[in-house]
Amino acid sequence: MRAVYFFTSLSNASEPIRWNPKSETKNPSAAGLETEGFWYLWKVLVERRILDEVLVIIESARSPGVKKWREDYLLYVVPHINQAEVFLRPDDIIFARGGFRSWFPFLGKMNESKRWVLFYRAATNRGKWPFWDIVLEDLTGKSFVLEDRLHYRFNKPINPEVFKFRDRSGRDIDTMFHASHIHDKKGQWKCVDAAIAYKEIFGKHLHAVMPGGFYGGVKTREAYHKIHKHELPIWVPGMVSREDVNRWMNRCKLYIHLGGAGQNDRGNLESMACGCQQVIGNPQFHPPFVYENPEISEVVLNTQNPEEVAKVVHNMLARWKPSIPPKVAEYYQRQNGIEVAVRQMEVLFNLIKRYPVPDRAVAIRELM
């Protein structure tokens, strides 16, 4: 049994074009794939023979070609989504991450061909597309049925070879401001405002790091000026490798995410694996285990109020002690370690082995 993982679409061709499937791809999305949690999950599923093979597809006209990790686990970058069809088999399981407009007719064909079509939303609004037989649900902490379709409980994986706890007796940075692209929706600017309020209220600086590439926005541009104007000790290293992010996280006591968008942002999961307590601004964008345990996290009710954020951060730092990071890391492994996702996927794929023809009613009956 093979899963075909449709990862992303980036700079795709408007129609099929000539390409060489034997060329080694240098596509940037393919280059960074090995640090992704899903990449690691697929690798484990193949190694344990839960799946016989995995094929990864990226739709992009930038350096189309092939990348092979092992004989039963490889990737093709195809210029146009229709050019992936030549690599497919009648009994493949289609697993789509996100819903890109160029994929719509193609996914319709997959559905008509009686292949199972699974979907992980990945912060897109494509959940109501008619093709999905099963939707992987990682925000509610439970499975449910919506419009006669199973939303199957799933724990989003991170790569444990990249993000892992390092035993340190002390941590020299107070907090990390949301490791991701830096722009208004991600909310790093709210953290900067809170750092200013922190100094005004408590008479001392909040020492922080804010990694990520700058993607602009009015509030974000203002935040950069405020860092310099108020001489805030906030390190802004720019876009760094995920290995470097892991090192930064293992120096931090807290991780702050005040953004008002997204879906189960991996920065929270990665930082928890590294032992960071969490300050959460909008719990609806995170699974319950991230924000419901008072020993692990605290929710800010009004992220637009810098003083409130500053007080929450101060209270958590006042209670922090060196025994907390290993406790957070252990909690993360119980709740969301890679073995959790492996068990969930094993149950799912065993069902599909028993019922190779897609049947949404069977999925509901067997997996609820």
Sequence and secondary structure as in RCSB ss.txt:
>XXXX:A:sequence
MRAVYFFTSLSNASEPIRWNPKSETKNPSAAGLETEGFWYLWKVLVERRILDEVLVIIESARSPGVKKWREDYLL
YVVPHINQAEVFLRPDDIIFARGGFRSWFPFLGKMNESKRWVLFYRAATNRGKWPFWDIVLEDLTGKSFVLEDRL
HYRFNKPINPEVFKFRDRSGRDIDTMFHASHIHDKKGQWKCVDAAIAYKEIFGKHLHAVMPGGFYGGVKTREAYH
KIHKHELPIWVPGMVSREDVNRWMNRCKLYIHLGGAGQNDRGNLESMACGCQQVIGNPQFHPPFVYENPEISEVV
LNTQNPEEVAKVVHNMLARWKPSIPPKVAEYYQRQNGIEVAVRQMEVLFNLIKRYPVPDRAVAIRELM
>XXXX:A:secstr
 EEEEEEEE S  SS     TTSB   HHHHTGGGSHHHHHHHHHHHTTSSSEEEEEEE SSS EEEEEETTEEE
EEESSGGGGGGG  TT EEEEES  GGGHHHHHHHHHTT  EEEE TT S TT TT SEEEE SSSS EEETTEE
EEE      TTTS     S  SEEEEE  S BSGGGTHHHHHHHHHHHHHHHSS   EE  S B   HHHHHHHH
HHHHTT  EE   S  HHHHHHHHTTEEEEEE  S  SS HHHHHHHHTT EEEES GGGS HHHHS TTTEEE 
S TT HHHHHHHHHHHHHH  TTHHHHHHHHHHHHHSHHHHHHHHHHHHHHHHH  S  HHHHHHHH 
